[in-house]
């Protein structure tokens, strides 16, 4: 018996001090928002144990992320759906408290665009992040806009953007990237195949993951797919990125990131936005 205990102790010590030991997964049961930073690639995990109030927020006029952060007094705010900066109309559906508050079909420039019109059904059915009410239990999902909610669940909140990144990168099926018969790219509407600042959201085991890549860690969407795969996410989708990439975090549970801000521009000149995701 003593010999067995000694062997076990030696094995434990070897694991602790070995540089080849596998990383320890994040402990369950914590209610703290966790942030890791790898040279401008930020992974934010919002654990389900926190019972966060995650919801969209929209503005009539285009507004800075930091102003929504201040107005809502939220813990964390990020940019979300697409919009037309010229007419300030939405290009994405947003649902708040089971009501459609932003509807891309009201955007005349979008609906009458001759190049988009043949693919309008793909554009309007792009992926969205959903907060579900499943008989009083909150669940999260990522699905195409026209997809039905799971059995005995209702869509309480949703915000659309796209494309779906993981487990299936839907670049052409959501009409972001198109190629001709020879494989030449004829359309890349969000520079999906070029390195760019990014905002993405994913889900795993009831936790919500936010991925922010700033201008010092620009990513293509295929590269972002690989990150989602490495994180073991169940689903992930793209939010508006590039100059729209924005995050404000109060950081009450993480002093290292107290009053933390990310903007995609190196001079902190953030872009005004239409829709946001707010976390309390």
C-alpha positions in Angstrom: 0.0 0.0 0.0 2.8 2.4 1.0 4.6 1.6 -2.3 1.5 2.4 -4.3 1.1 5.8 -2.5 4.7 6.6 -3.2 4.3 5.8 -6.9 1.2 8.0 -7.2 3.0 10.9 -5.5 6.0 10.6 -7.9 3.6 10.5 -10.9 1.8 13.6 -9.7 5.1 15.5 -9.1 6.3 14.5 -12.6 3.1 15.9 -14.1 3.4 19.1 -12.3 7.0 19.8 -13.2 7.0 18.3 -16.7 7.0 20.9 -19.5 5.2 18.4 -21.7 2.2 18.2 -19.4 -1.2 19.0 -21.1 -2.8 22.3 -20.2 -5.3 22.1 -17.5 -8.8 23.0 -18.7 -10.6 25.9 -17.1 -12.3 24.9 -13.9 -16.1 24.7 -13.9 -18.3 26.4 -11.4 -16.7 29.9 -11.7 -18.9 32.8 -12.3 -16.1 35.1 -13.6 -15.7 36.3 -17.1 -12.3 34.9 -18.3 -10.0 36.7 -20.9 -6.9 35.4 -22.5 -4.7 37.5 -24.8 -2.3 36.2 -27.4 -0.7 39.2 -29.1 -4.0 40.9 -29.9 -6.1 37.7 -30.2 -8.6 37.9 -27.3 -10.7 34.9 -26.1 -13.4 35.9 -23.7 -15.4 33.1 -22.0 -18.7 33.9 -20.3 -19.5 30.9 -18.1 -23.1 29.7 -17.9 -22.7 29.6 -14.1 -22.6 33.4 -14.2 -26.3 33.5 -15.3 -25.5 36.5 -17.5 -28.1 38.7 -19.1 -27.0 38.6 -22.8 -29.1 40.7 -25.2 -28.8 42.9 -28.3 -29.0 46.6 -28.1 -29.8 48.9 -31.1 -29.7 52.6 -31.7 -31.6 54.9 -34.0 -28.5 56.8 -35.0 -25.1 55.3 -35.4 -23.3 55.3 -32.0 -19.9 54.4 -30.6 -19.6 51.1 -28.7 -18.2 53.0 -25.7 -21.3 55.2 -25.5 -23.6 52.2 -25.4 -21.3 50.7 -22.7 -21.7 53.9 -20.6 -25.5 54.3 -21.2 -26.3 50.7 -20.3 -23.8 50.4 -17.4 -23.2 46.9 -18.7 -20.3 44.6 -17.8 -19.3 44.1 -21.4 -20.4 45.4 -24.9 -19.3 44.4 -28.3 -20.3 45.3 -31.9 -22.7 42.9 -33.6 -24.7 43.1 -36.8 -24.2 44.7 -40.3 -25.5 48.1 -41.4 -25.2 50.5 -44.2 -23.1 53.5 -43.1 -24.6 55.7 -45.9 -28.2 55.4 -45.0 -27.8 54.1 -41.4 -30.2 51.3 -42.1 -29.6 47.7 -40.9 -28.5 44.8 -43.0 -29.2 42.3 -40.3 -32.2 41.2 -38.3 -32.3 41.9 -34.6 -34.9 40.6 -32.2 -35.3 41.9 -28.6 -37.9 40.5 -26.2 -39.4 38.4 -29.1 -40.0 41.5 -31.3 -38.2 42.3 -34.5 -36.6 45.7 -33.9 -34.3 45.8 -36.9 -35.4 44.4 -40.3 -33.1 44.4 -43.3 -36.1 44.2 -45.7 -36.8 47.9 -44.7 -33.4 48.8 -46.1 -34.2 49.9 -49.7 -30.6 50.1 -50.8 -30.2 46.4 -49.8 -33.4 45.2 -51.3 -33.0 47.0 -54.6 -29.3 46.2 -55.1 -29.1 44.5 -58.5 -26.0 42.5 -57.7 -27.5 41.2 -54.5 -31.1 40.6 -55.7 -30.5 37.1 -57.2 -29.0 36.0 -53.9 -31.3 37.9 -51.5 -32.7 34.8 -50.0 -29.2 33.8 -48.9 -28.5 37.3 -47.5 -31.8 37.4 -45.5 -31.2 33.9 -44.1 -27.7 34.5 -42.8 -26.6 33.2 -39.4 -27.7 34.7 -36.1 -26.8 34.4 -32.4 -29.9 33.5 -30.4 -30.9 33.7 -26.7 -33.6 31.1 -26.2 -36.3 30.8 -23.6 -36.8 27.1 -23.1 -39.7 27.0 -20.6 -37.8 29.4 -18.3 -34.4 28.1 -18.9 -32.0 30.2 -20.9 -30.0 28.5 -23.7 -27.9 29.9 -26.6 -27.8 28.8 -30.2 -26.4 29.9 -33.6 -28.6 29.1 -36.6 -29.8 30.4 -39.9 -32.4 33.1 -39.5 -35.2 31.0 -41.0 -34.3 27.9 -38.9 -36.9 27.0 -36.3 -36.1 27.1 -32.7 -35.6 23.8 -30.9 -38.7 22.0 -29.5 -40.3 23.8 -26.5 -38.0 26.9 -27.0 -38.7 30.4 -28.2 -36.3 33.0 -29.6 -36.2 35.7 -26.9 -33.3 37.7 -28.4 -31.3 37.4 -31.6 -28.8 39.3 -33.6 -27.8 38.4 -37.2 -24.5 38.9 -39.0 -22.6 35.9 -40.4 -21.3 33.9 -41.9 -21.4 30.7 -39.8 -17.8 29.9 -39.0 -17.9 26.6 -37.2 -18.6 23.7 -37.6 -19.2 24.7 -41.2 -17.7 27.8 -42.8 -20.5 29.1 -45.0 -18.9 31.7 -47.1 -20.7 31.2 -50.3 -24.0 29.8 -48.8 -24.5 33.2 -47.0 -23.3 35.2 -50.1 -20.1 36.6 -48.7 -17.7 35.0 -51.0 -18.4 33.8 -54.6 -16.2 32.2 -57.2 -16.5 31.7 -60.9 -16.3 28.3 -62.6 -12.5 28.5 -62.7 -12.3 29.0 -58.9 -11.4 32.7 -59.2 -12.9 34.8 -56.4 -15.4 37.3 -57.8 -16.9 38.6 -54.6 -15.5 39.0 -51.1 -17.8 41.4 -49.4 -16.3 41.4 -45.9 -12.7 40.6 -46.9 -13.3 37.1 -45.5 -10.2 35.7 -47.3 -7.9 38.6 -46.3 -6.4 39.3 -42.9 -8.6 41.7 -41.0 -9.7 42.7 -37.5 -12.5 40.3 -36.4 -15.3 39.9 -33.9 -16.9 36.5 -33.5 -19.1 34.6 -31.1 -19.3 30.9 -30.2 -20.9 28.5 -27.8 -19.7 25.4 -25.9 -21.3 23.5 -23.0 -23.6 26.4 -22.3 -20.7 29.0 -22.2 -20.5 31.9 -24.6 -17.2 32.7 -26.2 -16.3 36.0 -27.8 -13.3 36.1 -30.1 -11.7 39.5 -30.8 -8.8 39.9 -33.2 -7.4 43.4 -33.2 -5.2 45.1 -35.9 -2.1 43.5 -34.4 -3.5 40.0 -34.9 -5.5 40.2 -38.1 -7.2 37.0 -39.3 -8.9 35.5 -42.4 -12.2 33.7 -41.7 -10.6 30.3 -42.6 -8.0 31.1 -39.9 -10.8 32.0 -37.5 -12.4 28.6 -38.3 -9.2 26.9 -37.1 -9.2 28.9 -33.8 -12.8 27.8 -33.2 -11.8 24.2 -33.9 -8.9 24.4 -31.4 -11.2 25.8 -28.8 -13.6 22.9 -29.3 -16.6 25.1 -29.8 -19.9 23.6 -30.8 -20.9 26.5 -33.0 -19.4 29.9 -33.9 -20.3 32.8 -36.2 -18.9 36.0 -37.4 -20.0 39.4 -36.3 -19.3 42.6 -38.2 -15.5 43.2 -38.1 -12.8 45.4 -39.6 -13.4 49.0 -38.5 -16.4 47.9 -36.6 -14.5 45.6 -34.2 -15.1 47.1 -30.7 -15.2 45.9 -27.1 -15.7 47.6 -23.8 -15.3 45.6 -20.6 -15.9 46.9 -17.1 -13.7 44.1 -15.6 -15.1 44.0 -12.1 -14.2 40.3 -12.0 -10.9 40.7 -13.7 -8.6 43.5 -12.4 -6.1 43.0 -15.2 -8.8 44.2 -17.7 -10.4 46.9 -15.6 -12.2 49.4 -17.8 -10.7 47.6 -20.8 -11.3 48.8 -24.4 -10.6 47.4 -27.9 -11.0 49.3 -31.1 -9.8 48.1 -34.5 -8.0 51.3 -35.3 -4.5 51.9 -34.0 -5.4 55.5 -33.3 -8.5 54.6 -31.2 -10.8 56.1 -33.8 -13.7 53.7 -33.4 -16.5 53.4 -36.0 -20.0 54.3 -35.1 -22.3 51.3 -35.1 -26.0 50.2 -35.4 -26.3 47.1 -33.2 -24.5 45.7 -30.2 -24.4 42.7 -27.9 -24.6 43.6 -24.2 -23.6 41.4 -21.3 -24.6 42.1 -17.7 
